[in-house]
Amino acid sequence: MAVPDQRQLHEINQIAEALSSCERRKLLYLCGSLDTDHSVACVKEKLKSQVLRQERGHLLLRELMLQLGRSDILRKVCKTSRDDVNGTLTYTPCLPRFRVLMANISEDMANDDLASVKFLLSSTLPREKMEKIKNFLDVIIELEKLDKISPERVDFVEECLRNINRVDLAKKVIKYKTSVSTSERQSPQQQMLSAPRPVTTLYNSLPSRQIRQAQSIHRVPQNVLGTSYREQSCQSQLDSYKFSTNPRGVCVIIDCVGNDGDMLEQTFKDLQFNVLLHKWLSVEATLSALRDTFRNRENLLTDSFVCCIISRGTENHLLGTDSNVAGLGLDSIRRLFTADSCPMLAGKPKLFFIQRYSVPEVQHCAGTQHRDEDLETDGASRYDVIPTEADVFWSHCWTDERQLVQGPHRSVYLKALTDALHKGQRRKTHLVDIHTEVNGAIFEHNRRNPGATYNFDLKHTLRKDLYLQ
């Protein structure tokens, strides 16, 4: 091998030391590495092996900085500009298109998008892996290790993006698939002629996250337009779940505390739901009430399903009115109404609103566990086109049980939820935006009452916009 270029070595050292931990992780992925070590030393070694051993190594280094949005490094270390690099790489980029696409999608994923992805893949990736995931790129890396995706197989990613309602990102994956399929049929000369030329705009000089922030400044509020922003953007009306049945859906409310069930009942009646309110149920009675809900087929002919539960519980189980049982698993409740267990709800939004009052963990008693295989289904044919975990909205709030014994109590979460739902009905507000108001109310309460805080967790795999009006 030729003697290393000292100037390039100096550039590599400067660049590796100037990057943040997240930038080093992204750089290593773009260079083809799936290792968890993204230390400065590891980046230096990787760049040396990639840059110093190929004729176009200097261009690779500059394209990496372009993908990281580090125009400052291009200018100060590489002595070039973003526009010059863009022009040079117009027809002959060095980095694999698949990895560039996945990295860019990761940049465009918001925190709630990532939470939805993790929720969706909870049965695909091990829990210990899930706990370490900090961005969508980490998800992609784990899926590559499992051989779920590759540069030639991206259907899994496309379906995942559709299931969390990021159709805009799914379209980018489709475009990549189409271009890959086309390039396989073209000669090298045809590929060069058909290669897309970079578009230079004001946003090109910004990292993807800043692009989304800049674009959102010019977004017209929904309550001014009177219709959804996405419909104004020429997307199909299929982007919203339909609510044409009367009633709109069935809402089962299980109030094992006795404080807020009536308030929820009135709210969902106002929203034109058929409401089934149960109070003071044990674990067995709660499970029976949930099963009875889908045994009545009329409840499944509507356009949606809502489940509200108010109960004492531990981290993963609800106790109802019992005190010394294992409890009913939160995951078991959700799985009762998935497309596998309840095919007639496939493709319809399934909304869960849980208020849990936390009690200390108790020793599980024999005979109180409820296995998934014991849960009955409605026996209808399954819709294979709808993923089992799709169309779920999971809103879970918990606070200490001590609040129930400190005089008359009303859940701050449920009060904020009902208020926001009534406002959303008048203003045609998306359910996710309604929960932004709920989160704000909880945050303000916690600020004023540090000794009586509420914790709030929102996850969803909605594939479309959801308006409860």
Protein Blocks (a to p, Z undefined) as FASTA:
>chain_A
ZZddfklmmmmmmmmmmpcfklmmmmmmmnopabfblcfklmmmmmmmmmmmpfklmmmm
mmmmmmnopaklmmmmnopafklmmmmmmmmcfbdfklmmmmmmmmmpcfklmmmmmmmm
mmmpcfklmmmpcbfklmmmmmmmnomacfklcklmmmmmmmnopaklmmmmmmmmmmmm
mmmmpcfklmmmmpccddddfklmpcfklmmmmmmmmpccfklnopafklmnopafklpc
cdfbccfbdcddddfkommmmmmmmmmmmnopacdddehiafklmmmmmmmmmmpmmlmm
mmbdcddddddddfkbcekjafbbgbjafklmmmmmmmklmmmlgoiacddddddddddd
ddddehiaccfklpccehiacdfkbcfkgoiacddddddfklmmnojaddfklmmmmmmm
mmmmmnopafklmmmmmmmmmmmmmmmmmmlccddddddfdfbdcddZZ
